[in-house]
Amino acid sequence: MANTINKYPEVFAKTLDEVLTTSSFAARYSDAAAEFVNAKTVNVPDISFSSDAVNDYDGFKTTNDVTLSYTSYTLDHDKQASFNIDAVQDIDTASVLSTQAASEYQRTVFIPAVDKDFFKVAAAKAKTTATEALTKENIKQQIRKARSQFTEAGLVGGDLYMSSTALACLEDAVERQFSNDTNITDTVGSYDGFTVFEVPQALLGENVDFIVVSGGNKTLRYIVKRAVAYLFAPGTHPNGDCWLSQFRWVYGTIVKKNKQAGIYVNKHNG
């Protein structure tokens, strides 16, 4: 039996990649500059300056002042999936149907797994893990602690990911008619300089009330790559009279030790 591999049409592969970059919480921290060395190892670039001080004789230094360095990381996850599409007349129809199947798989299975891992890493790497039992009386104070931590680290604003229960506490604590607090919606809004997201508890983590991230992808770096996309015609594989598509993704979340001050977590005791 022949083992002919058809290259997956690029236009459909790009459609799948767009799902990865628009449908997850983690995608806000994607790092497109990461360079893959092999299947799961990436080089992540960093730019540093030898001095940013202003002096009396030449102002800011402008020569030999920038250093570009790369740090290698091994991503934690490698996931594969395949789909059988009933035999159709042409490869274009097979590609469309296969892309629909893979896209739905990414939305309903792969991306939730990515987000769950993303929040797990964020919670584990946070500089501070508070253990307060949240109420409408103390929720503002706890969020203020996160803001203070970020201020001391030279960070401003960020993203506030909350469980439904924690968000309810914050909503109850906000006197919209009589205060300057920004209005909060059930899905996404803003409060105290933070963009607010309501996250399913199953993704946010057991007993996690909220996770605050400041500094964007300078604090957390999420990397995902569709490493493989193949399409096999009927008769070229052992799975019967169907088109067979195969996909592989590698992904992971990176937090440097000197960036942990950009993450604050509240996790109540069970």
MIVEXVEX-349011 format. One record per residue (C-alpha): y, x, z; residue in one letter; residue number from 1. Coordinates in nm, 2 decimals. Example, Ala and Ser with C-alpha at 12.3 -4.5 7.8 and 13.67 -1.06 7.14 Angstrom:
2
+--------+--------+--------+------+-------+
:      y :      x :      z : gupa : lumvo :
+--------+--------+--------+------+-------+
:  -0.45 :   1.23 :   0.78 :    A :     1 :
:  -0.11 :   1.37 :   0.71 :    S :     2 :
+--------+--------+--------+------+-------+
//
This chain:
270
+--------+--------+--------+------+-------+
:      y :      x :      z : gupa : lumvo :
+--------+--------+--------+------+-------+
:   0.00 :   0.00 :   0.00 :    M :     1 :
:   0.34 :   0.13 :  -0.09 :    A :     2 :
:   0.59 :   0.20 :   0.18 :    N :     3 :
:   0.92 :   0.14 :   0.00 :    T :     4 :
:   1.23 :   0.12 :   0.21 :    I :     5 :
:   1.54 :  -0.06 :   0.07 :    N :     6 :
:   1.87 :   0.06 :   0.21 :    K :     7 :
:   2.02 :  -0.22 :   0.41 :    Y :     8 :
:   2.32 :  -0.35 :   0.21 :    P :     9 :
:   2.64 :  -0.19 :   0.35 :    E :    10 :
:   2.85 :  -0.50 :   0.34 :    V :    11 :
:   2.59 :  -0.68 :   0.57 :    F :    12 :
:   2.55 :  -0.38 :   0.80 :    A :    13 :
:   2.93 :  -0.38 :   0.85 :    K :    14 :
:   2.91 :  -0.75 :   0.95 :    T :    15 :
:   2.66 :  -0.66 :   1.22 :    L :    16 :
:   2.89 :  -0.38 :   1.34 :    D :    17 :
:   3.18 :  -0.61 :   1.37 :    E :    18 :
:   2.98 :  -0.83 :   1.61 :    V :    19 :
:   2.93 :  -0.53 :   1.83 :    L :    20 :
:   3.30 :  -0.45 :   1.85 :    T :    21 :
:   3.43 :  -0.81 :   1.91 :    T :    22 :
:   3.17 :  -1.00 :   2.11 :    S :    23 :
:   3.13 :  -0.80 :   2.43 :    S :    24 :
:   3.33 :  -0.71 :   2.74 :    F :    25 :
:   3.23 :  -0.35 :   2.70 :    A :    26 :
:   3.38 :  -0.33 :   2.35 :    A :    27 :
:   3.73 :  -0.31 :   2.51 :    R :    28 :
:   3.64 :   0.05 :   2.61 :    Y :    29 :
:   3.47 :   0.16 :   2.29 :    S :    30 :
:   3.52 :   0.52 :   2.19 :    D :    31 :
:   3.52 :   0.55 :   1.81 :    A :    32 :
:   3.60 :   0.93 :   1.83 :    A :    33 :
:   3.26 :   1.01 :   1.99 :    A :    34 :
:   3.05 :   1.23 :   1.76 :    E :    35 :
:   2.67 :   1.19 :   1.76 :    F :    36 :
:   2.49 :   1.52 :   1.78 :    V :    37 :
:   2.14 :   1.36 :   1.76 :    N :    38 :
:   1.99 :   1.02 :   1.82 :    A :    39 :
:   2.12 :   0.97 :   2.17 :    K :    40 :
:   2.35 :   1.27 :   2.24 :    T :    41 :
:   2.73 :   1.24 :   2.18 :    V :    42 :
:   3.02 :   1.48 :   2.20 :    N :    43 :
:   3.32 :   1.30 :   2.35 :    V :    44 :
:   3.66 :   1.46 :   2.28 :    P :    45 :
:   3.93 :   1.52 :   2.54 :    D :    46 :
:   4.29 :   1.65 :   2.48 :    I :    47 :
:   4.46 :   1.84 :   2.76 :    S :    48 :
:   4.79 :   2.03 :   2.79 :    F :    49 :
:   4.84 :   2.36 :   2.96 :    S :    50 :
:   5.18 :   2.25 :   3.09 :    S :    51 :
:   5.39 :   1.93 :   3.07 :    D :    52 :
:   5.67 :   2.07 :   3.29 :    A :    53 :
:   6.03 :   2.10 :   3.17 :    V :    54 :
:   6.19 :   2.44 :   3.22 :    N :    55 :
:   6.54 :   2.57 :   3.18 :    D :    56 :
:   6.49 :   2.80 :   2.89 :    Y :    57 :
:   6.29 :   2.60 :   2.62 :    D :    58 :
:   6.24 :   2.25 :   2.75 :    G :    59 :
:   5.89 :   2.13 :   2.69 :    F :    60 :
:   5.64 :   2.39 :   2.57 :    K :    61 :
:   5.55 :   2.33 :   2.21 :    T :    62 :
:   5.33 :   2.62 :   2.11 :    T :    63 :
:   4.97 :   2.68 :   2.20 :    N :    64 :
:   5.00 :   2.40 :   2.45 :    D :    65 :
:   4.72 :   2.16 :   2.34 :    V :    66 :
:   4.35 :   2.21 :   2.41 :    T :    67 :
:   4.09 :   1.99 :   2.24 :    L :    68 :
:   3.75 :   2.01 :   2.41 :    S :    69 :
:   3.42 :   1.83 :   2.37 :    Y :    70 :
:   3.18 :   1.72 :   2.64 :    T :    71 :
:   2.82 :   1.63 :   2.56 :    S :    72 :
:   2.66 :   1.32 :   2.71 :    Y :    73 :
:   2.31 :   1.16 :   2.66 :    T :    74 :
:   2.33 :   0.79 :   2.63 :    L :    75 :
:   2.10 :   0.59 :   2.85 :    D :    76 :
:   1.96 :   0.33 :   2.61 :    H :    77 :
:   1.77 :   0.30 :   2.29 :    D :    78 :
:   1.68 :  -0.05 :   2.17 :    K :    79 :
:   1.49 :  -0.16 :   1.86 :    Q :    80 :
:   1.43 :  -0.50 :   1.70 :    A :    81 :
:   1.26 :  -0.63 :   1.38 :    S :    82 :
:   1.27 :  -0.96 :   1.20 :    F :    83 :
:   1.03 :  -1.12 :   0.96 :    N :    84 :
:   1.20 :  -1.34 :   0.69 :    I :    85 :
:   0.98 :  -1.57 :   0.48 :    D :    86 :
:   0.95 :  -1.44 :   0.13 :    A :    87 :
:   1.25 :  -1.54 :  -0.09 :    V :    88 :
:   1.33 :  -1.48 :  -0.45 :    Q :    89 :
:   1.57 :  -1.19 :  -0.43 :    D :    90 :
:   1.69 :  -0.91 :  -0.20 :    I :    91 :
:   2.04 :  -1.06 :  -0.16 :    D :    92 :
:   1.91 :  -1.38 :  -0.01 :    T :    93 :
:   1.67 :  -1.18 :   0.21 :    A :    94 :
:   1.97 :  -0.97 :   0.33 :    S :    95 :
:   2.18 :  -1.27 :   0.42 :    V :    96 :
:   1.90 :  -1.44 :   0.62 :    L :    97 :
:   1.81 :  -1.11 :   0.79 :    S :    98 :
:   2.17 :  -1.05 :   0.88 :    T :    99 :
:   2.20 :  -1.39 :   1.03 :    Q :   100 :
:   1.89 :  -1.33 :   1.24 :    A :   101 :
:   2.01 :  -0.99 :   1.35 :    A :   102 :
:   2.36 :  -1.11 :   1.42 :    S :   103 :
:   2.23 :  -1.40 :   1.64 :    E :   104 :
:   2.00 :  -1.15 :   1.82 :    Y :   105 :
:   2.30 :  -0.92 :   1.89 :    Q :   106 :
:   2.51 :  -1.21 :   2.03 :    R :   107 :
:   2.24 :  -1.37 :   2.25 :    T :   108 :
:   2.01 :  -1.08 :   2.35 :    V :   109 :
:   2.16 :  -0.74 :   2.28 :    F :   110 :
:   2.52 :  -0.78 :   2.38 :    I :   111 :
:   2.44 :  -0.95 :   2.72 :    P :   112 :
:   2.22 :  -0.65 :   2.79 :    A :   113 :
:   2.50 :  -0.42 :   2.70 :    V :   114 :
:   2.75 :  -0.59 :   2.92 :    D :   115 :
:   2.51 :  -0.61 :   3.21 :    K :   116 :
:   2.46 :  -0.24 :   3.19 :    D :   117 :
:   2.83 :  -0.18 :   3.14 :    F :   118 :
:   2.92 :  -0.36 :   3.46 :    F :   119 :
:   2.63 :  -0.20 :   3.65 :    K :   120 :
:   2.76 :   0.15 :   3.56 :    V :   121 :
:   3.12 :   0.06 :   3.64 :    A :   122 :
:   3.02 :  -0.07 :   3.99 :    A :   123 :
:   2.80 :   0.24 :   4.06 :    A :   124 :
:   3.08 :   0.48 :   3.96 :    K :   125 :
:   3.37 :   0.31 :   4.13 :    A :   126 :
:   3.58 :   0.52 :   4.37 :    K :   127 :
:   3.59 :   0.23 :   4.61 :    T :   128 :
:   3.34 :  -0.04 :   4.68 :    T :   129 :
:   3.48 :  -0.29 :   4.92 :    A :   130 :
:   3.25 :  -0.53 :   5.10 :    T :   131 :
:   3.49 :  -0.81 :   5.20 :    E :   132 :
:   3.37 :  -1.17 :   5.20 :    A :   133 :
:   3.64 :  -1.32 :   4.98 :    L :   134 :
:   3.84 :  -1.63 :   5.07 :    T :   135 :
:   4.16 :  -1.78 :   4.94 :    K :   136 :
:   4.33 :  -1.62 :   5.24 :    E :   137 :
:   4.24 :  -1.26 :   5.16 :    N :   138 :
:   4.18 :  -1.25 :   4.79 :    I :   139 :
:   4.53 :  -1.13 :   4.71 :    K :   140 :
:   4.51 :  -0.86 :   4.96 :    Q :   141 :
:   4.19 :  -0.73 :   4.82 :    Q :   142 :
:   4.33 :  -0.72 :   4.46 :    I :   143 :
:   4.64 :  -0.55 :   4.60 :    R :   144 :
:   4.41 :  -0.27 :   4.73 :    K :   145 :
:   4.29 :  -0.20 :   4.38 :    A :   146 :
:   4.64 :  -0.19 :   4.25 :    R :   147 :
:   4.74 :   0.06 :   4.52 :    S :   148 :
:   4.44 :   0.28 :   4.44 :    Q :   149 :
:   4.54 :   0.28 :   4.07 :    F :   150 :
:   4.91 :   0.36 :   4.15 :    T :   151 :
:   4.81 :   0.66 :   4.36 :    E :   152 :
:   4.60 :   0.78 :   4.06 :    A :   153 :
:   4.90 :   0.74 :   3.82 :    G :   154 :
:   4.75 :   0.43 :   3.65 :    L :   155 :
:   4.92 :   0.09 :   3.58 :    V :   156 :
:   4.76 :  -0.25 :   3.52 :    G :   157 :
:   4.41 :  -0.30 :   3.39 :    G :   158 :
:   4.13 :  -0.55 :   3.36 :    D :   159 :
:   4.01 :  -0.77 :   3.64 :    L :   160 :
:   3.65 :  -0.90 :   3.59 :    Y :   161 :
:   3.57 :  -1.18 :   3.84 :    M :   162 :
:   3.28 :  -1.40 :   3.92 :    S :   163 :
:   3.34 :  -1.78 :   3.91 :    S :   164 :
:   3.35 :  -1.79 :   4.29 :    T :   165 :
:   3.60 :  -1.51 :   4.32 :    A :   166 :
:   3.82 :  -1.66 :   4.05 :    L :   167 :
:   3.82 :  -1.99 :   4.23 :    A :   168 :
:   3.94 :  -1.81 :   4.55 :    C :   169 :
:   4.23 :  -1.66 :   4.35 :    L :   170 :
:   4.32 :  -1.99 :   4.18 :    E :   171 :
:   4.33 :  -2.16 :   4.52 :    D :   172 :
:   4.55 :  -1.88 :   4.66 :    A :   173 :
:   4.80 :  -1.91 :   4.38 :    V :   174 :
:   5.08 :  -2.16 :   4.45 :    E :   175 :
:   5.18 :  -2.21 :   4.09 :    R :   176 :
:   5.47 :  -2.44 :   4.16 :    Q :   177 :
:   5.64 :  -2.23 :   4.42 :    F :   178 :
:   5.57 :  -1.87 :   4.34 :    S :   179 :
:   5.60 :  -1.61 :   4.07 :    N :   180 :
:   5.23 :  -1.56 :   4.03 :    D :   181 :
:   5.11 :  -1.58 :   3.67 :    T :   182 :
:   4.91 :  -1.88 :   3.58 :    N :   183 :
:   4.54 :  -1.83 :   3.57 :    I :   184 :
:   4.30 :  -2.00 :   3.33 :    T :   185 :
:   3.92 :  -2.04 :   3.37 :    D :   186 :
:   3.85 :  -1.79 :   3.10 :    T :   187 :
:   4.12 :  -1.53 :   3.07 :    V :   188 :
:   4.47 :  -1.51 :   3.21 :    G :   189 :
:   4.67 :  -1.25 :   3.40 :    S :   190 :
:   4.76 :  -1.18 :   3.76 :    Y :   191 :
:   4.95 :  -0.91 :   3.93 :    D :   192 :
:   4.96 :  -0.69 :   3.62 :    G :   193 :
:   4.59 :  -0.74 :   3.55 :    F :   194 :
:   4.42 :  -0.92 :   3.26 :    T :   195 :
:   4.17 :  -1.16 :   3.42 :    V :   196 :
:   3.83 :  -1.23 :   3.28 :    F :   197 :
:   3.57 :  -1.47 :   3.42 :    E :   198 :
:   3.22 :  -1.32 :   3.39 :    V :   199 :
:   2.88 :  -1.47 :   3.45 :    P :   200 :
:   2.73 :  -1.35 :   3.78 :    Q :   201 :
:   2.42 :  -1.24 :   3.60 :    A :   202 :
:   2.63 :  -0.99 :   3.39 :    L :   203 :
:   2.87 :  -0.89 :   3.67 :    L :   204 :
:   2.59 :  -0.79 :   3.91 :    G :   205 :
:   2.43 :  -0.94 :   4.22 :    E :   206 :
:   2.68 :  -1.00 :   4.49 :    N :   207 :
:   2.96 :  -0.84 :   4.29 :    V :   208 :
:   3.28 :  -1.04 :   4.33 :    D :   209 :
:   3.51 :  -0.85 :   4.11 :    F :   210 :
:   3.55 :  -0.52 :   3.92 :    I :   211 :
:   3.89 :  -0.38 :   3.83 :    V :   212 :
:   3.93 :  -0.11 :   3.56 :    V :   213 :
:   4.25 :   0.07 :   3.49 :    S :   214 :
:   4.31 :   0.33 :   3.23 :    G :   215 :
:   4.12 :   0.18 :   2.94 :    G :   216 :
:   3.87 :   0.40 :   2.77 :    N :   217 :
:   4.02 :   0.70 :   2.94 :    K :   218 :
:   3.84 :   0.58 :   3.25 :    T :   219 :
:   3.53 :   0.41 :   3.11 :    L :   220 :
:   3.39 :   0.50 :   2.77 :    R :   221 :
:   3.15 :   0.26 :   2.60 :    Y :   222 :
:   2.96 :   0.40 :   2.31 :    I :   223 :
:   2.72 :   0.21 :   2.08 :    V :   224 :
:   2.58 :   0.30 :   1.74 :    K :   225 :
:   2.36 :   0.10 :   1.50 :    R :   226 :
:   2.13 :   0.40 :   1.43 :    A :   227 :
:   1.89 :   0.24 :   1.19 :    V :   228 :
:   1.89 :  -0.06 :   0.95 :    A :   229 :
:   1.60 :  -0.09 :   0.71 :    Y :   230 :
:   1.48 :  -0.37 :   0.48 :    L :   231 :
:   1.12 :  -0.38 :   0.35 :    F :   232 :
:   1.02 :  -0.60 :   0.06 :    A :   233 :
:   0.70 :  -0.82 :   0.08 :    P :   234 :
:   0.40 :  -0.61 :   0.00 :    G :   235 :
:   0.55 :  -0.28 :   0.12 :    T :   236 :
:   0.46 :  -0.33 :   0.49 :    H :   237 :
:   0.16 :  -0.46 :   0.69 :    P :   238 :
:   0.33 :  -0.77 :   0.83 :    N :   239 :
:   0.23 :  -1.02 :   0.56 :    G :   240 :
:   0.42 :  -1.19 :   0.28 :    D :   241 :
:   0.77 :  -1.16 :   0.42 :    C :   242 :
:   1.08 :  -0.95 :   0.41 :    W :   243 :
:   1.08 :  -0.71 :   0.71 :    L :   244 :
:   1.41 :  -0.59 :   0.86 :    S :   245 :
:   1.42 :  -0.32 :   1.13 :    Q :   246 :
:   1.72 :  -0.22 :   1.35 :    F :   247 :
:   1.78 :   0.03 :   1.62 :    R :   248 :
:   2.08 :   0.07 :   1.85 :    W :   249 :
:   2.17 :   0.34 :   2.10 :    V :   250 :
:   2.43 :   0.27 :   2.37 :    Y :   251 :
:   2.56 :   0.37 :   2.71 :    G :   252 :
:   2.87 :   0.39 :   2.93 :    T :   253 :
:   3.03 :   0.71 :   3.04 :    I :   254 :
:   3.25 :   0.76 :   3.35 :    V :   255 :
:   3.38 :   1.11 :   3.44 :    K :   256 :
:   3.39 :   1.21 :   3.80 :    K :   257 :
:   3.77 :   1.27 :   3.78 :    N :   258 :
:   3.82 :   0.92 :   3.64 :    K :   259 :
:   3.65 :   0.72 :   3.91 :    Q :   260 :
:   3.98 :   0.63 :   4.07 :    A :   261 :
:   4.03 :   0.40 :   3.78 :    G :   262 :
:   3.76 :   0.16 :   3.91 :    I :   263 :
:   3.76 :  -0.06 :   4.21 :    Y :   264 :
:   3.48 :  -0.30 :   4.31 :    V :   265 :
:   3.44 :  -0.57 :   4.57 :    N :   266 :
:   3.08 :  -0.66 :   4.65 :    K :   267 :
:   3.00 :  -0.89 :   4.94 :    H :   268 :
:   2.69 :  -0.83 :   5.15 :    N :   269 :
:   2.40 :  -1.06 :   5.06 :    G :   270 :
+--------+--------+--------+------+-------+
//
